[in-house]
Amino acid sequence: MERVLLNKIEKENIQHLQFKDQEVLADKVAQKGRERELYRAMLLGNGHKGKVKIIFESLTGLNIVDTTIWATTDKNVVLKGGLLIPICCILEVVC
């Protein structure tokens, strides 16, 4: 099994990242699973102020952030302070 190095990033530094416009999950089933996990994470954040880990890809590589999801749109995840992560760049959400 290949080990992948994740860059741990603070939520406030997400605004300095650049993102690709292409989908990181090729499998439609995986994309639907990600959609369900994002919705679950949003409920956790709004109802219980619970944090989740988001693993996502930027132009500089793979990143992980520990944060609260406030909202999701059809294209982005909205974090506190209006910070956005494009959904197409998210590999995994760990609740």
C-alpha positions in Angstrom: 0.0 0.0 0.0 1.3 3.4 -1.0 1.7 6.0 1.7 0.6 9.5 0.8 1.9 12.6 2.5 -0.9 15.0 3.6 -0.1 18.7 4.2 -1.9 19.7 7.4 -3.3 23.1 6.8 -5.0 25.6 9.1 -8.5 26.7 7.9 -7.4 30.3 7.6 -4.7 29.4 5.1 -7.2 27.8 2.6 -7.8 31.3 1.1 -4.2 31.2 -0.2 -4.6 27.9 -2.1 -5.4 27.5 -5.7 -7.6 24.7 -6.9 -8.1 22.6 -10.1 -11.4 22.7 -11.9 -11.5 19.0 -12.5 -13.1 16.2 -10.4 -10.8 14.2 -8.2 -13.2 11.3 -7.8 -13.8 9.6 -11.1 -16.3 7.1 -9.8 -19.9 8.4 -9.6 -20.7 6.2 -6.6 -17.8 7.7 -4.7 -19.0 11.2 -5.7 -22.5 10.4 -4.3 -20.9 9.0 -1.1 -18.9 12.3 -0.7 -22.1 14.2 -1.2 -23.8 12.2 1.7 -20.8 12.7 4.0 -20.7 16.4 3.3 -24.4 16.7 4.2 -23.8 14.7 7.3 -20.8 16.9 8.3 -22.8 20.0 7.7 -25.5 18.8 10.1 -22.9 17.9 12.6 -21.3 21.4 12.3 -24.6 23.3 12.5 -26.3 21.1 15.2 -23.4 20.3 17.5 -20.5 22.5 16.4 -18.7 19.3 15.5 -15.5 19.3 13.5 -14.6 17.0 10.7 -11.4 16.3 8.7 -11.5 17.2 5.0 -8.9 15.7 2.7 -8.7 17.7 -0.5 -6.4 18.4 -3.4 -5.0 21.8 -4.3 -2.4 22.7 -7.0 0.3 22.2 -4.4 -0.8 18.6 -3.4 -3.0 16.8 -0.9 -4.1 18.7 2.2 -6.0 17.9 5.4 -7.9 20.4 7.5 -9.8 20.0 10.7 -12.8 22.3 10.6 -16.5 22.9 10.9 -18.7 22.8 7.7 -21.3 25.6 7.9 -22.9 25.0 4.5 -22.6 23.3 1.1 -23.6 24.6 -2.3 -23.7 22.7 -5.5 -20.1 23.5 -6.1 -18.5 24.5 -2.8 -18.2 23.7 0.9 -18.5 26.8 3.0 -16.4 27.1 6.2 -16.5 29.7 9.0 -15.4 33.1 7.7 -16.8 32.4 4.2 -13.8 30.3 3.2 -14.6 27.9 0.3 -13.3 24.5 -0.8 -14.5 23.3 -4.2 -16.4 20.0 -3.8 -14.8 18.6 -6.9 -11.4 18.8 -5.0 -12.5 16.9 -1.9 -11.3 13.3 -1.7 -12.7 12.4 1.7 -14.7 13.7 4.7 -14.0 12.1 8.0 -16.7 12.7 10.6 
